[in-house]
Amino acid sequence: MTEPTLTPADLRLLAAAGGAAPSLHNSQPWRFRPAADGRGIEVRADPTRAVPLADPTGSALHIAAGAALFNLRVAAAARLGREPVVRLLPDPDDPQLLAVLDLSAPARAAHPFGRDLDAAIAERHSSREPYTNRDVPEAVVGELVDAARAEGVTLAVLEEDGARRVLEITAEAEDRIAHDPERQAEARAWLRGDAEGAEATDGLPFAALGARDRDARVPMREYAGRPPYRDAPAQPAERFEALPQLCTLTTAADHPADWLRTGQALERVWLLATVHGIRLTVWHQPVEWPDLRLVLRDPAEGPGYVQLILRVGYGPPGAATPRRPVEDTLDEPAGR
């Protein structure tokens, strides 16, 4: 049985779900377009929303698009009753076409990812706040590991020595960023002040920046810069967890398809964590520096490429960030 073509309402629903995905600096570097046969949707790169200093290879852009793609898969199955079949990078002559989601067949299951993840799309937020010292239970960690593995990505939960090593590397990366005026300016360009916050459709409002660790143990990205602050309010200093529970997302290779798989794994893990009441923050700083990224990987675990670091735990949900309207992200079908 072949499903009918997607209606304008179907396409808007999918674009809204995809547009709720995470991205570096909340840049939202994606566009969506109906597939040529009308029974699917394309995920395309929006290079005008690239963050070139923090993401010179484009890996973060691809990861964001992969996360949007996973949201499309969830929404297609749960809300439209369609089986999501993915093709990554289907046309080498069209590098901005990152993926096509074929939705021509009826869904085999409403919740093909083990749990109902659909409601978590709207509830998922980055929490840059202090977490408690309560560890995520091993059974839940196992679910998160399996979720990443299903997308072809390895999620490794770091033991104490590994966590302290990654903390040091991340602190070094953050220090380099703090002393790089051009990178600081790039990050600050995505801040949205109180005056523009109500109208913003992208970037980070001050409320989403969270707190600073008063003991300087947890190296959160300092979007507002280090004191003294110029045009942004000081982030409050609070006591963070003694040793963050950290994970890495690692792939065997380091190509655009691997970045897209990382994005799908990231969002699958994040939505599942949200279902369990677990908060998550992505640390991107170390992968922005080739030499630091190289030493992120524990040699004892064999070869691989660390794509992201995740800080997980229990704490406040984090503030919502603005989203681009569907009209800005959804293209008209070809030929219209």
Secondary structure as a PSIPRED ss2 file (coil, helix, strand):
# PSIPRED VFORMAT (PSIPRED V4.0)

   1 M C   1.000  0.000  0.000
   2 T C   1.000  0.000  0.000
   3 E C   1.000  0.000  0.000
   4 P C   1.000  0.000  0.000
   5 T C   1.000  0.000  0.000
   6 L C   1.000  0.000  0.000
   7 T C   1.000  0.000  0.000
   8 P H   0.000  1.000  0.000
   9 A H   0.000  1.000  0.000
  10 D H   0.000  1.000  0.000
  11 L H   0.000  1.000  0.000
  12 R H   0.000  1.000  0.000
  13 L H   0.000  1.000  0.000
  14 L H   0.000  1.000  0.000
  15 A H   0.000  1.000  0.000
  16 A H   0.000  1.000  0.000
  17 A H   0.000  1.000  0.000
  18 G H   0.000  1.000  0.000
  19 G C   1.000  0.000  0.000
  20 A C   1.000  0.000  0.000
  21 A C   1.000  0.000  0.000
  22 P C   1.000  0.000  0.000
  23 S C   1.000  0.000  0.000
  24 L H   0.000  1.000  0.000
  25 H H   0.000  1.000  0.000
  26 N H   0.000  1.000  0.000
  27 S C   1.000  0.000  0.000
  28 Q C   1.000  0.000  0.000
  29 P C   1.000  0.000  0.000
  30 W E   0.000  0.000  1.000
  31 R E   0.000  0.000  1.000
  32 F E   0.000  0.000  1.000
  33 R E   0.000  0.000  1.000
  34 P E   0.000  0.000  1.000
  35 A C   1.000  0.000  0.000
  36 A C   1.000  0.000  0.000
  37 D C   1.000  0.000  0.000
  38 G C   1.000  0.000  0.000
  39 R C   1.000  0.000  0.000
  40 G E   0.000  0.000  1.000
  41 I E   0.000  0.000  1.000
  42 E E   0.000  0.000  1.000
  43 V E   0.000  0.000  1.000
  44 R E   0.000  0.000  1.000
  45 A E   0.000  0.000  1.000
  46 D C   1.000  0.000  0.000
  47 P H   0.000  1.000  0.000
  48 T H   0.000  1.000  0.000
  49 R H   0.000  1.000  0.000
  50 A C   1.000  0.000  0.000
  51 V C   1.000  0.000  0.000
  52 P C   1.000  0.000  0.000
  53 L C   1.000  0.000  0.000
  54 A C   1.000  0.000  0.000
  55 D C   1.000  0.000  0.000
  56 P C   1.000  0.000  0.000
  57 T C   1.000  0.000  0.000
  58 G C   1.000  0.000  0.000
  59 S H   0.000  1.000  0.000
  60 A H   0.000  1.000  0.000
  61 L H   0.000  1.000  0.000
  62 H H   0.000  1.000  0.000
  63 I H   0.000  1.000  0.000
  64 A H   0.000  1.000  0.000
  65 A H   0.000  1.000  0.000
  66 G H   0.000  1.000  0.000
  67 A H   0.000  1.000  0.000
  68 A H   0.000  1.000  0.000
  69 L H   0.000  1.000  0.000
  70 F H   0.000  1.000  0.000
  71 N H   0.000  1.000  0.000
  72 L H   0.000  1.000  0.000
  73 R H   0.000  1.000  0.000
  74 V H   0.000  1.000  0.000
  75 A H   0.000  1.000  0.000
  76 A H   0.000  1.000  0.000
  77 A H   0.000  1.000  0.000
  78 A H   0.000  1.000  0.000
  79 R H   0.000  1.000  0.000
  80 L H   0.000  1.000  0.000
  81 G C   1.000  0.000  0.000
  82 R E   0.000  0.000  1.000
  83 E C   1.000  0.000  0.000
  84 P C   1.000  0.000  0.000
  85 V E   0.000  0.000  1.000
  86 V E   0.000  0.000  1.000
  87 R E   0.000  0.000  1.000
  88 L E   0.000  0.000  1.000
  89 L C   1.000  0.000  0.000
  90 P C   1.000  0.000  0.000
  91 D C   1.000  0.000  0.000
  92 P C   1.000  0.000  0.000
  93 D C   1.000  0.000  0.000
  94 D C   1.000  0.000  0.000
  95 P C   1.000  0.000  0.000
  96 Q C   1.000  0.000  0.000
  97 L E   0.000  0.000  1.000
  98 L E   0.000  0.000  1.000
  99 A E   0.000  0.000  1.000
 100 V E   0.000  0.000  1.000
 101 L E   0.000  0.000  1.000
 102 D E   0.000  0.000  1.000
 103 L C   1.000  0.000  0.000
 104 S C   1.000  0.000  0.000
 105 A C   1.000  0.000  0.000
 106 P E   0.000  0.000  1.000
 107 A C   1.000  0.000  0.000
 108 R C   1.000  0.000  0.000
 109 A C   1.000  0.000  0.000
 110 A C   1.000  0.000  0.000
 111 H C   1.000  0.000  0.000
 112 P C   1.000  0.000  0.000
 113 F C   1.000  0.000  0.000
 114 G C   1.000  0.000  0.000
 115 R C   1.000  0.000  0.000
 116 D C   1.000  0.000  0.000
 117 L C   1.000  0.000  0.000
 118 D C   1.000  0.000  0.000
 119 A C   1.000  0.000  0.000
 120 A H   0.000  1.000  0.000
 121 I H   0.000  1.000  0.000
 122 A H   0.000  1.000  0.000
 123 E H   0.000  1.000  0.000
 124 R C   1.000  0.000  0.000
 125 H C   1.000  0.000  0.000
 126 S E   0.000  0.000  1.000
 127 S C   1.000  0.000  0.000
 128 R C   1.000  0.000  0.000
 129 E C   1.000  0.000  0.000
 130 P C   1.000  0.000  0.000
 131 Y C   1.000  0.000  0.000
 132 T C   1.000  0.000  0.000
 133 N C   1.000  0.000  0.000
 134 R C   1.000  0.000  0.000
 135 D C   1.000  0.000  0.000
 136 V C   1.000  0.000  0.000
 137 P C   1.000  0.000  0.000
 138 E H   0.000  1.000  0.000
 139 A H   0.000  1.000  0.000
 140 V H   0.000  1.000  0.000
 141 V H   0.000  1.000  0.000
 142 G H   0.000  1.000  0.000
 143 E H   0.000  1.000  0.000
 144 L H   0.000  1.000  0.000
 145 V H   0.000  1.000  0.000
 146 D H   0.000  1.000  0.000
 147 A H   0.000  1.000  0.000
 148 A H   0.000  1.000  0.000
 149 R H   0.000  1.000  0.000
 150 A H   0.000  1.000  0.000
 151 E C   1.000  0.000  0.000
 152 G C   1.000  0.000  0.000
 153 V C   1.000  0.000  0.000
 154 T E   0.000  0.000  1.000
 155 L E   0.000  0.000  1.000
 156 A E   0.000  0.000  1.000
 157 V E   0.000  0.000  1.000
 158 L C   1.000  0.000  0.000
 159 E C   1.000  0.000  0.000
 160 E H   0.000  1.000  0.000
 161 D H   0.000  1.000  0.000
 162 G H   0.000  1.000  0.000
 163 A H   0.000  1.000  0.000
 164 R H   0.000  1.000  0.000
 165 R H   0.000  1.000  0.000
 166 V H   0.000  1.000  0.000
 167 L H   0.000  1.000  0.000
 168 E H   0.000  1.000  0.000
 169 I H   0.000  1.000  0.000
 170 T H   0.000  1.000  0.000
 171 A H   0.000  1.000  0.000
 172 E H   0.000  1.000  0.000
 173 A H   0.000  1.000  0.000
 174 E H   0.000  1.000  0.000
 175 D H   0.000  1.000  0.000
 176 R H   0.000  1.000  0.000
 177 I H   0.000  1.000  0.000
 178 A H   0.000  1.000  0.000
 179 H C   1.000  0.000  0.000
 180 D C   1.000  0.000  0.000
 181 P H   0.000  1.000  0.000
 182 E H   0.000  1.000  0.000
 183 R H   0.000  1.000  0.000
 184 Q H   0.000  1.000  0.000
 185 A H   0.000  1.000  0.000
 186 E H   0.000  1.000  0.000
 187 A H   0.000  1.000  0.000
 188 R H   0.000  1.000  0.000
 189 A C   1.000  0.000  0.000
 190 W C   1.000  0.000  0.000
 191 L E   0.000  0.000  1.000
 192 R E   0.000  0.000  1.000
 193 G C   1.000  0.000  0.000
 194 D H   0.000  1.000  0.000
 195 A H   0.000  1.000  0.000
 196 E H   0.000  1.000  0.000
 197 G H   0.000  1.000  0.000
 198 A C   1.000  0.000  0.000
 199 E C   1.000  0.000  0.000
 200 A C   1.000  0.000  0.000
 201 T C   1.000  0.000  0.000
 202 D C   1.000  0.000  0.000
 203 G C   1.000  0.000  0.000
 204 L E   0.000  0.000  1.000
 205 P E   0.000  0.000  1.000
 206 F H   0.000  1.000  0.000
 207 A H   0.000  1.000  0.000
 208 A H   0.000  1.000  0.000
 209 L H   0.000  1.000  0.000
 210 G C   1.000  0.000  0.000
 211 A C   1.000  0.000  0.000
 212 R E   0.000  0.000  1.000
 213 D E   0.000  0.000  1.000
 214 R C   1.000  0.000  0.000
 215 D C   1.000  0.000  0.000
 216 A C   1.000  0.000  0.000
 217 R C   1.000  0.000  0.000
 218 V C   1.000  0.000  0.000
 219 P C   1.000  0.000  0.000
 220 M C   1.000  0.000  0.000
 221 R C   1.000  0.000  0.000
 222 E C   1.000  0.000  0.000
 223 Y C   1.000  0.000  0.000
 224 A C   1.000  0.000  0.000
 225 G C   1.000  0.000  0.000
 226 R C   1.000  0.000  0.000
 227 P C   1.000  0.000  0.000
 228 P C   1.000  0.000  0.000
 229 Y C   1.000  0.000  0.000
 230 R C   1.000  0.000  0.000
 231 D C   1.000  0.000  0.000
 232 A C   1.000  0.000  0.000
 233 P C   1.000  0.000  0.000
 234 A C   1.000  0.000  0.000
 235 Q C   1.000  0.000  0.000
 236 P C   1.000  0.000  0.000
 237 A E   0.000  0.000  1.000
 238 E E   0.000  0.000  1.000
 239 R C   1.000  0.000  0.000
 240 F C   1.000  0.000  0.000
 241 E C   1.000  0.000  0.000
 242 A C   1.000  0.000  0.000
 243 L C   1.000  0.000  0.000
 244 P C   1.000  0.000  0.000
 245 Q E   0.000  0.000  1.000
 246 L E   0.000  0.000  1.000
 247 C E   0.000  0.000  1.000
 248 T E   0.000  0.000  1.000
 249 L E   0.000  0.000  1.000
 250 T E   0.000  0.000  1.000
 251 T E   0.000  0.000  1.000
 252 A C   1.000  0.000  0.000
 253 A C   1.000  0.000  0.000
 254 D C   1.000  0.000  0.000
 255 H C   1.000  0.000  0.000
 256 P H   0.000  1.000  0.000
 257 A H   0.000  1.000  0.000
 258 D H   0.000  1.000  0.000
 259 W H   0.000  1.000  0.000
 260 L H   0.000  1.000  0.000
 261 R H   0.000  1.000  0.000
 262 T H   0.000  1.000  0.000
 263 G H   0.000  1.000  0.000
 264 Q H   0.000  1.000  0.000
 265 A H   0.000  1.000  0.000
 266 L H   0.000  1.000  0.000
 267 E H   0.000  1.000  0.000
 268 R H   0.000  1.000  0.000
 269 V H   0.000  1.000  0.000
 270 W H   0.000  1.000  0.000
 271 L H   0.000  1.000  0.000
 272 L H   0.000  1.000  0.000
 273 A H   0.000  1.000  0.000
 274 T H   0.000  1.000  0.000
 275 V H   0.000  1.000  0.000
 276 H C   1.000  0.000  0.000
 277 G C   1.000  0.000  0.000
 278 I C   1.000  0.000  0.000
 279 R E   0.000  0.000  1.000
 280 L E   0.000  0.000  1.000
 281 T E   0.000  0.000  1.000
 282 V E   0.000  0.000  1.000
 283 W E   0.000  0.000  1.000
 284 H C   1.000  0.000  0.000
 285 Q H   0.000  1.000  0.000
 286 P H   0.000  1.000  0.000
 287 V H   0.000  1.000  0.000
 288 E H   0.000  1.000  0.000
 289 W C   1.000  0.000  0.000
 290 P H   0.000  1.000  0.000
 291 D H   0.000  1.000  0.000
 292 L H   0.000  1.000  0.000
 293 R H   0.000  1.000  0.000
 294 L H   0.000  1.000  0.000
 295 V H   0.000  1.000  0.000
 296 L H   0.000  1.000  0.000
 297 R C   1.000  0.000  0.000
 298 D C   1.000  0.000  0.000
 299 P H   0.000  1.000  0.000
 300 A H   0.000  1.000  0.000
 301 E H   0.000  1.000  0.000
 302 G C   1.000  0.000  0.000
 303 P C   1.000  0.000  0.000
 304 G C   1.000  0.000  0.000
 305 Y E   0.000  0.000  1.000
 306 V E   0.000  0.000  1.000
 307 Q E   0.000  0.000  1.000
 308 L E   0.000  0.000  1.000
 309 I E   0.000  0.000  1.000
 310 L E   0.000  0.000  1.000
 311 R E   0.000  0.000  1.000
 312 V E   0.000  0.000  1.000
 313 G E   0.000  0.000  1.000
 314 Y C   1.000  0.000  0.000
 315 G C   1.000  0.000  0.000
 316 P C   1.000  0.000  0.000
 317 P C   1.000  0.000  0.000
 318 G C   1.000  0.000  0.000
 319 A C   1.000  0.000  0.000
 320 A C   1.000  0.000  0.000
 321 T C   1.000  0.000  0.000
 322 P C   1.000  0.000  0.000
 323 R C   1.000  0.000  0.000
 324 R C   1.000  0.000  0.000
 325 P C   1.000  0.000  0.000
 326 V H   0.000  1.000  0.000
 327 E H   0.000  1.000  0.000
 328 D H   0.000  1.000  0.000
 329 T H   0.000  1.000  0.000
 330 L E   0.000  0.000  1.000
 331 D C   1.000  0.000  0.000
 332 E C   1.000  0.000  0.000
 333 P C   1.000  0.000  0.000
 334 A C   1.000  0.000  0.000
 335 G C   1.000  0.000  0.000
 336 R C   1.000  0.000  0.000
